[in-house]
């Protein structure tokens, strides 16, 4: 029977030759498609992991900025506390400015803080000249 030679794997050339058969072309195409499908599957598997990693890195950077800001605020509070403990002029400054206190016998004048008053926008109609209407 001639059909047994058709199904024989040894008859399929694995290397493409100048006048290669369709089987060699299909084998290479199948191998290429298998590699593409495998790499696509890996990529689809790892995309959520990569996105989660990027989100965690952004959150880490944001948290690090918050920590740095809190440390700066703490340093400012420590500096202010030390100034209050060791500098009577600073305590007097705080008492006068923030607590609005004064020494005995002083007269304290308080001024309201200046605020820009909103300008009311009125539609102004031009008044017709009486001489022109006569």
C-alpha positions in Angstrom: 0.0 0.0 0.0 1.2 3.4 -0.9 -0.7 5.1 2.0 1.7 3.7 4.7 4.5 5.8 3.3 2.3 8.9 3.6 1.8 8.4 7.3 5.5 7.5 8.0 7.1 10.2 10.1 10.6 9.5 8.7 9.4 10.6 5.3 8.7 14.2 6.7 11.8 16.4 6.1 12.6 18.4 9.2 14.8 20.8 7.5 13.5 23.1 4.8 15.3 22.6 1.6 15.2 24.7 -1.5 12.3 22.7 -2.9 11.0 21.7 0.6 7.6 20.1 1.1 4.6 21.5 2.7 5.2 19.3 5.8 8.5 21.1 6.6 6.8 24.5 6.3 3.9 23.3 8.5 6.3 21.9 11.2 8.2 25.2 11.4 4.9 27.2 11.5 3.6 25.0 14.3 6.8 25.4 16.3 6.6 29.1 15.9 3.0 29.3 16.9 3.6 27.1 19.9 6.4 29.5 21.1 4.1 32.5 20.5 1.2 30.9 22.4 3.5 29.9 25.3 5.0 33.3 25.6 1.6 35.0 25.4 0.3 32.7 28.2 3.3 33.6 30.3 2.7 37.3 29.6 -1.0 37.1 30.5 -0.1 35.3 33.7 2.5 37.8 34.8 0.7 41.1 33.8 -1.4 41.2 37.0 1.7 40.5 39.1 3.6 43.3 37.4 0.7 45.7 37.9 0.4 44.8 41.6 4.1 45.3 42.0 3.9 48.8 40.4 0.9 49.7 42.6 2.8 48.6 45.7 5.8 50.6 44.7 3.7 53.7 44.3 2.1 53.1 47.7 5.5 52.6 49.2 6.7 55.9 47.8 3.6 57.7 49.0 4.0 56.2 52.5 7.7 57.2 52.5 6.8 60.8 51.7 4.3 60.8 54.6 6.9 59.4 56.9 9.4 62.1 55.8 6.8 64.8 56.3 5.9 63.5 59.8 9.5 63.4 60.8 10.0 67.0 59.6 6.9 68.0 61.6 8.3 66.2 64.7 11.6 67.9 64.3 9.8 71.3 64.2 7.9 70.5 67.3 11.0 69.4 69.1 12.8 72.6 68.1 9.8 74.7 69.2 9.7 72.8 72.6 13.4 73.4 73.2 12.9 77.1 72.4 10.1 77.3 74.9 12.1 75.6 77.5 15.3 77.7 77.0 14.3 81.0 75.5 12.1 83.4 77.5 12.0 85.9 74.7 10.4 83.2 72.5 7.8 82.4 75.2 7.0 86.1 75.4 6.7 86.2 71.6 4.2 83.3 71.6 2.2 84.7 74.5 1.9 88.1 72.7 1.2 86.9 69.2 -0.7 83.7 69.5 -2.4 84.0 72.9 -2.9 87.8 72.7 -1.5 88.4 76.2 0.3 91.5 77.5 2.3 92.6 80.4 0.5 94.2 83.4 -0.2 97.9 82.6 0.1 97.5 78.8 -2.8 98.5 76.5 -3.4 96.0 73.7 -4.9 97.2 70.5 -6.4 94.5 68.3 -7.0 95.0 64.6 -9.1 92.8 62.4 -7.2 91.1 59.8 -7.5 92.7 56.4 -9.6 90.8 53.9 -10.4 91.7 50.4 -14.1 92.4 50.2 -15.8 90.8 47.2 -16.8 93.3 44.6 -20.5 93.0 43.8 -20.9 92.9 40.1 -23.8 95.0 39.1 -25.1 95.4 35.6 -24.9 99.1 34.8 -27.1 100.4 32.1 -26.0 103.6 30.5 -28.2 106.6 31.2 -29.5 108.2 28.1 -28.6 111.9 27.7 -31.8 114.0 28.2 -30.7 116.4 25.5 -30.3 113.7 23.0 -33.8 112.3 23.6 -35.5 115.7 23.0 
